[in-house]
Amino acid sequence: MTFAELKALDETYVMHTYGRFPVDIDHGQGATLYSLSGRKYIDFTSGIGVNSLGYGNPKWMAAITEQIGKLGHISNLFYTQPGTLLAQQLCTRSGMDKVFFGNSGAEANEAMIKVARKYSFDKYGKGRSTILTLNRSFHGRTITTLTATGQESYHNYFFPFNEAFRYADPTLESIQAQAGDDVCAVMVELIQGEGGLRPLEVSMVQSLAALCREKDWLLLVDEVQTGIGRTGSLFAFQQFGIQPDVVSFAKGIAGGLPLGGILTNEKCAGVLTPGTHGSTFGANPVSTAAGLAVLETMDQPFLDQVREKGAYLRAGIQAIGSPELGDVVGLGLMLGIDVKGPRTNKELAALLIDHGLLCLTAGDRLRLLPPLVITKEEMDEGLAILKQTLMG
Ligand SMILES: *Cc1c(COP(=O)(O)O)cnc(C)c1O
């Protein structure tokens, strides 16, 4: 099949909800991808932070093929090994107490919201159900997680939205200004992803954690994008010196298969009782076997390398010295680049993709989320394309 044939079929049969680039991807190896016609691309996107081990990772493929030959799905009415072992790994490595598995980021955040509301209901009764979220946040595409998303542009068309959310700027004063007897939790991304690659200040996050303890608000941390090694620690919260009440994860956990979930601390571990929550595909044995391969790969030396690679990429971008680029922000291999114009970040991203470097945008920034296994050679190739594109 040619790209033109594929594009025509897609336009006929697939809903037009995505602004796609005029590029098809057929296969890949490491952090390098190839189109149907064999055109090569360096990948600084990981399928939006998902393909943490890149493409064709032998350990990941072996885990999946072995598991799918044994059992592809059975439901949560029975015990299965991979999900339970993955839960054990996630808890012991995060200092959290229990896991619930679903399939996606939005579904994980829905579970996190349910924990917060029921924790408060069990303890205080009705009326304490409001969750504070931050302006420019992104928490998902279901009606409730869209409401949680602190961007006006998402609060359209699909009325009525859920009521009990209020929005604040990422400062303690702004959050305190939204306080009230109706509040049960605060939900944050430690580095806002879709909303513009905006890291929160460590001291602000620590003060927020203290405020939450004082008010008995749950601290909900959305690590759907920052989690599972992306920032150079298993979870980003481990670099902010806090221990959340609930953490959600998804994108990178299974290296490319659908899987998401939440971790709770001991205080919240018993909130969701039998019958109060569920997910048919949750803890799918193949996805969780893939997740085990991902976590086993992410030992301390691997995580140290993520930080080193992030620093290398950051220095390489700054060394280009282009007046079109400003500061590079972020942690590990979650980086945002200020774009100063005259071209917009979206124009620049389209041009980079055209020149063979896949990258993302977020807010006004270019956003880079390369596979965590990216090699020095692949980073150099990507940087060379960036330089050529800016100079050309
Ligand atoms: C991507 C993302 C989500 C939504 O995840 P889906 O798997 O698309 O539902 C939620 N929160 C954050 C921080 C994300 O980056």
The ligand as an ORCA input file, in Angstrom:
! r2SCAN-3c Opt
* xyz 0 1
  C      -2.208     12.115     28.044
  C      -2.627     12.595     29.368
  C      -3.871     12.239     29.912
  C      -4.910     11.446     29.143
  O      -4.466     10.164     28.846
  P      -5.303      9.239     27.814
  O      -4.587      7.926     27.856
  O      -5.254      9.923     26.480
  O      -6.684      9.158     28.334
  C      -4.157     12.660     31.194
  N      -3.281     13.391     31.904
  C      -2.078     13.746     31.416
  C      -1.131     14.528     32.263
  C      -1.707     13.373     30.129
  O      -0.531     13.745     29.627
*
